[in-house]
Each structure stands twice: as C-alpha cells, then as structure tokens.
Amino acid sequence: MHYFSMGYWVLGLAVGLSFAGAVVGLACVRQSTMSVTARFRLVWLTAAAASLGGVGTWLAVYVTMLGVEVPVGTIRYDVARMVLAAVLAVASVLAGLLIVGRTTDPARLAGGTAAMGLGLGLMHYLGMDAIRVQGAVTANWVSAAGATALAVAISAGVLWTVSRFRSLPVLTGVALVFAAAVTGLHYIGLAGIRVEIDPAVLAPAGEDLFSLFVPVFAVGTLSLAIPITAILVAPDRSRSPRPTVTAPADTPAGRPAPRRRTLDPVG
C-alpha cells in the first residue's frame, strides 16, 4: 500500500486537525470543571468528546486515508463501519471523562483510561476493517495491539492532565502531544494492513473517501466552531473568585445578613 500518494500535505492536514480538535476538547473539559450545574457540565463534556474523539482522532485518521492507495485497482470503504467507528470514538472519550469526573482517584482514572483507550483502539480497528479492495485485506494483530496500547497510553495522559491542570498553555502542549501520538497510533495500525490483489475478484463495493470528504470535513469544522463560540462567550471563572456579601453596619449582632441570589444562565 502507498501511504502518501497525494503528498505529505495530507499528513500535515491530519496533524493540524488532530491538534485543533484536542485544543478545543481540552478547553471544553476545562470549562466543565467551572460549570455551576451538572447539566452544563455534561454539555461541555459532550462537546469535549466530539472534539477529541470525533475531530481530533477519527477525522484525523479519515484525512490520512485520503493518501492511501493500492498498487492495482481502487480502494473503497464500508460506510457503516466508518460511521460506527466515529460514534465509538466520541462515546469512548465521553465515557472516560465521565468516569474520571472531577476527582483524582486512581481507581476512577484507571477505569476511565480503560474505557477511553480500548474504545479508541477498537475505533481504529473498525476504520481499518472498513477497507475494501479487489482482493483480500488482512490485519496484523501485533500492529492492532500496538495501536491499542498507544491509545490507552494517550487516554491515560489526557485524563490525568485534565484532572489536575487548567492552565491553557499546559493544555495546548498536551494537545500537541496528543496530535503526534494519534498520528503514530494510526500508522502503527496501518502498517499491519496487508492487501492481496486478485484480478479475478469483482470490483470492491463501498464508497470512495473523496466523494464524502466535503460533507464530512464540513461537519467536523462545524462541530469545532460551536464549542469555540461557546468558550468565547462563557464567563471565565478560573480567575474571578465569587464575591462575598458583607453584613451591613446596622445589622444586629447574631443575626445573619440576607444573602443575595444571582442568576447565572451560562454554565
């Protein structure tokens, strides 16, 4: 198989997408820790999962496959498996974030790492299993296991970081490492894919990635634009301590001062 038939710019685009998805996703996790209600926290974590898993992982892998070609014939993809892989990527990241929560408990960190890492590993395997050629496609289990192990390591690093740090420079650095690691994960798994072309076999069924690229890329871009806008308009509570209400001078001793209730509709 040829990995860079269109040039290395495809690899650069994939890394850039993975980095952008990771930055937005980690920023959403940061916002979730400052949410005042459980409902807003779930919304932020769902946006984080869509950014990290959907764009930062699945879409980045999708883009790299644009440059993959076989020596003879055409390559097609099973759309159902591709969609399932995308859903699994988002669901596994969300599960990991929900399991870890706001605590630094080692048991919960291990559980979240397993849910997120194994889910991303299975996501990549499904993506590679979607490949169709005029012949046979086989996967090397050693490469698949190596890609899954790296996915678990990536998940552990991400979940450990977001449970302890809120600094945007730190999260940006983690996003850069995430993008590089996801790229490595993909090519480790892809290196184990072997194709055997058989001219006697009918042309493969499925879809060409180029025919789906525009709508998929548009949806991925939109999925990042929404949380970016929400982050920009959300109040920054990380550096704004809640004001304390002091008792008026004429309040009798021993009688608590009335508390003022403020409405904060933004999570």
GUTITI-843915 format. One record per residue (C-alpha): residue number from 0; x, y negated, z negated. Coordinates in steps of 0.2 Angstrom, whole numbers, plus 5000, padded with zeros to 4 digits. Each point is the difference from the previous one (the first is absolute). Last residue first. Example, Ala and Ser with C-alpha at 12.3 -4.5 7.8 and 13.67 -1.06 7.14 Angstrom:
<recs>
{1, {5068, 5005, 4964}},
{0, {4994, 5017, 4997}},
</recs>
This chain:
<recs>
{266, {4887, 4864, 4837}},
{265, {4991, 4984, 5006}},
{264, {4984, 4996, 4992}},
{263, {5007, 4992, 4985}},
{262, {4987, 4993, 4989}},
{261, {5005, 4991, 4984}},
{260, {4993, 5003, 4983}},
{259, {5004, 4988, 4986}},
{258, {5002, 5006, 4983}},
{257, {4992, 4991, 4985}},
{256, {5012, 4996, 4986}},
{255, {5000, 5013, 4986}},
{254, {4994, 4993, 4983}},
{253, {5012, 5003, 4985}},
{252, {5004, 4981, 4999}},
{251, {4986, 4989, 5008}},
{250, {5003, 4994, 5018}},
{249, {5003, 4982, 5000}},
{248, {5018, 5001, 5007}},
{247, {4994, 5010, 5015}},
{246, {5006, 5018, 5000}},
{245, {5013, 5004, 5013}},
{244, {4995, 5010, 5016}},
{243, {5015, 5010, 5007}},
{242, {5004, 4999, 5019}},
{241, {5004, 5016, 5009}},
{240, {5018, 5001, 5005}},
{239, {5003, 4994, 5018}},
{238, {5016, 5008, 5007}},
{237, {4993, 5018, 5005}},
{236, {4983, 4993, 5002}},
{235, {5002, 4995, 5018}},
{234, {4982, 4996, 5006}},
{233, {4994, 5009, 5015}},
{232, {5000, 4990, 5016}},
{231, {5016, 5006, 5007}},
{230, {4998, 5018, 4995}},
{229, {4983, 5001, 5008}},
{228, {5007, 4993, 5016}},
{227, {5014, 5013, 5000}},
{226, {4987, 5013, 4995}},
{225, {4990, 4997, 5016}},
{224, {5014, 4997, 5012}},
{223, {5008, 5017, 4996}},
{222, {4984, 5010, 5005}},
{221, {4999, 4989, 5015}},
{220, {5017, 5005, 5006}},
{219, {4996, 5018, 4998}},
{218, {4984, 4999, 5009}},
{217, {5008, 4991, 5015}},
{216, {5014, 5012, 5001}},
{215, {4987, 5015, 5001}},
{214, {4990, 4991, 5013}},
{213, {5015, 4996, 5011}},
{212, {5009, 5016, 4998}},
{211, {4986, 5012, 5004}},
{210, {5004, 5002, 5019}},
{209, {5018, 4999, 4996}},
{208, {4999, 5015, 4988}},
{207, {4994, 5012, 5014}},
{206, {4985, 5010, 4995}},
{205, {4996, 5018, 4998}},
{204, {5001, 5016, 5011}},
{203, {5016, 5007, 5007}},
{202, {5002, 5004, 5018}},
{201, {4997, 5018, 5004}},
{200, {5014, 5013, 4996}},
{199, {5010, 5008, 5014}},
{198, {5012, 4986, 5000}},
{197, {5006, 5005, 4982}},
{196, {5009, 4987, 4990}},
{195, {5007, 5006, 4983}},
{194, {4999, 4986, 4987}},
{193, {5010, 4999, 4984}},
{192, {4995, 4989, 4985}},
{191, {5013, 5001, 4986}},
{190, {5008, 4983, 5004}},
{189, {4983, 4992, 4999}},
{188, {4999, 5004, 4981}},
{187, {5017, 4992, 4997}},
{186, {4996, 4986, 5012}},
{185, {4984, 4995, 4990}},
{184, {5008, 5001, 4983}},
{183, {5014, 4989, 5006}},
{182, {4988, 4987, 5006}},
{181, {4990, 5001, 4984}},
{180, {5017, 4997, 4990}},
{179, {5005, 4985, 5010}},
{178, {4983, 4992, 4998}},
{177, {4999, 5004, 4981}},
{176, {5017, 4993, 4998}},
{175, {4995, 4983, 5007}},
{174, {4984, 5001, 4990}},
{173, {5010, 5003, 4984}},
{172, {5010, 4984, 5004}},
{171, {4983, 4990, 5003}},
{170, {4994, 5007, 4983}},
{169, {5015, 4994, 4991}},
{168, {4999, 4982, 5008}},
{167, {4981, 5000, 4996}},
{166, {5003, 5003, 4981}},
{165, {4987, 5011, 4993}},
{164, {5010, 5014, 4993}},
{163, {4997, 5015, 4989}},
{162, {4985, 5011, 5006}},
{161, {5003, 4994, 5018}},
{160, {5018, 5006, 5000}},
{159, {4996, 5017, 4993}},
{158, {4986, 5003, 5013}},
{157, {5011, 4994, 5014}},
{156, {5015, 5011, 4995}},
{155, {4990, 5015, 4997}},
{154, {4991, 4999, 5016}},
{153, {5016, 4998, 5010}},
{152, {5007, 5016, 4991}},
{151, {4984, 5009, 5004}},
{150, {5001, 4995, 5018}},
{149, {5018, 5005, 5001}},
{148, {4996, 5018, 4994}},
{147, {4986, 5000, 5013}},
{146, {5012, 4996, 5014}},
{145, {5012, 5013, 4994}},
{144, {4986, 5013, 4999}},
{143, {4994, 4997, 5017}},
{142, {5019, 5001, 5006}},
{141, {5002, 5017, 4992}},
{140, {4983, 5005, 5006}},
{139, {5005, 4998, 5018}},
{138, {4985, 4996, 5011}},
{137, {4995, 5008, 5016}},
{136, {4992, 4993, 5016}},
{135, {4995, 5011, 5015}},
{134, {4997, 4997, 5018}},
{133, {4994, 4985, 5010}},
{132, {5001, 4989, 4985}},
{131, {4989, 4995, 4985}},
{130, {5006, 4991, 4984}},
{129, {4986, 4999, 4986}},
{128, {5011, 5011, 4989}},
{127, {5013, 4986, 4999}},
{126, {4986, 4989, 4993}},
{125, {4994, 5014, 4988}},
{124, {5017, 5003, 4994}},
{123, {5002, 4981, 4996}},
{122, {4984, 4999, 4991}},
{121, {5005, 5016, 4990}},
{120, {5016, 4991, 4994}},
{119, {4990, 4984, 4996}},
{118, {4988, 5010, 4989}},
{117, {5014, 5010, 4992}},
{116, {5008, 4983, 4995}},
{115, {4984, 4991, 4994}},
{114, {4992, 5014, 4990}},
{113, {5017, 5006, 4993}},
{112, {5006, 4982, 4996}},
{111, {4984, 4996, 4991}},
{110, {5001, 5016, 4989}},
{109, {5018, 4996, 4996}},
{108, {4996, 4982, 4996}},
{107, {4985, 5006, 4989}},
{106, {5012, 5012, 4990}},
{105, {5013, 4987, 4998}},
{104, {4988, 4987, 4993}},
{103, {5005, 4982, 5007}},
{102, {4982, 4994, 4999}},
{101, {4990, 4989, 5012}},
{100, {4993, 5013, 5010}},
{99, {5011, 5015, 5004}},
{98, {4985, 5011, 5006}},
{97, {4992, 4986, 5009}},
{96, {5015, 4995, 5010}},
{95, {5004, 5018, 5005}},
{94, {4982, 5003, 5005}},
{93, {5000, 4984, 5011}},
{92, {5016, 5006, 5008}},
{91, {4993, 5017, 5004}},
{90, {4984, 4993, 5007}},
{89, {5008, 4988, 5012}},
{88, {5012, 5013, 5007}},
{87, {4986, 5013, 5001}},
{86, {4989, 4989, 5010}},
{85, {5014, 4996, 5012}},
{84, {5004, 5019, 5002}},
{83, {4981, 5004, 5002}},
{82, {5000, 4988, 5014}},
{81, {5015, 5007, 5009}},
{80, {4993, 5018, 4997}},
{79, {4984, 4995, 5009}},
{78, {5009, 4991, 5014}},
{77, {5010, 5015, 5005}},
{76, {5015, 4993, 5009}},
{75, {5007, 5001, 5018}},
{74, {5017, 5002, 5008}},
{73, {5003, 5001, 5018}},
{72, {5010, 5011, 5012}},
{71, {5018, 5004, 4999}},
{70, {5014, 4994, 4989}},
{69, {4988, 4995, 4986}},
{68, {4998, 4982, 4994}},
{67, {5000, 4991, 4984}},
{66, {5001, 4981, 5001}},
{65, {4982, 4997, 4995}},
{64, {5002, 5012, 4986}},
{63, {5010, 4986, 4990}},
{62, {4984, 4989, 5001}},
{61, {4989, 5014, 4992}},
{60, {5013, 5003, 4986}},
{59, {4999, 4981, 4995}},
{58, {4981, 5001, 5001}},
{57, {5000, 5014, 4988}},
{56, {5012, 4994, 4987}},
{55, {5000, 4981, 4997}},
{54, {4984, 4997, 5009}},
{53, {4988, 5013, 4993}},
{52, {5009, 5006, 4985}},
{51, {5008, 4984, 4993}},
{50, {4987, 4988, 5007}},
{49, {4984, 5011, 4998}},
{48, {5006, 5005, 4983}},
{47, {5003, 4982, 4994}},
{46, {4983, 4995, 5007}},
{45, {4993, 5014, 4989}},
{44, {5010, 4994, 4985}},
{43, {4994, 4982, 5002}},
{42, {4981, 5006, 5001}},
{41, {5003, 5012, 4985}},
{40, {5007, 4985, 4990}},
{39, {4985, 4989, 5005}},
{38, {4988, 5013, 4994}},
{37, {5010, 5003, 4983}},
{36, {4998, 4982, 4996}},
{35, {5013, 4986, 4995}},
{34, {5012, 5004, 5014}},
{33, {5018, 4996, 4996}},
{32, {5007, 5018, 5002}},
{31, {4990, 5001, 5016}},
{30, {5009, 4985, 5007}},
{29, {5017, 5009, 4999}},
{28, {4992, 5015, 5008}},
{27, {4995, 4989, 5014}},
{26, {5018, 4993, 5002}},
{25, {5006, 5017, 5001}},
{24, {4988, 5004, 5014}},
{23, {5004, 4984, 5010}},
{22, {5019, 5003, 4998}},
{21, {4998, 5018, 5005}},
{20, {4989, 4997, 5015}},
{19, {5013, 4987, 5006}},
{18, {5015, 5011, 4998}},
{17, {4991, 5015, 5009}},
{16, {4995, 4988, 5014}},
{15, {5018, 4994, 5002}},
{14, {5007, 5017, 4999}},
{13, {4988, 5006, 5014}},
{12, {5004, 4985, 5011}},
{11, {5019, 5003, 4998}},
{10, {4997, 5018, 5005}},
{9, {4990, 4995, 5015}},
{8, {5014, 4987, 5004}},
{7, {5012, 5015, 5002}},
{6, {4996, 5004, 5018}},
{5, {4984, 5007, 5008}},
{4, {5007, 5018, 5001}},
{3, {5006, 4999, 4982}},
{2, {4996, 5017, 4993}},
{1, {5003, 5011, 5015}},
{0, {4994, 5018, 4996}},
</recs>
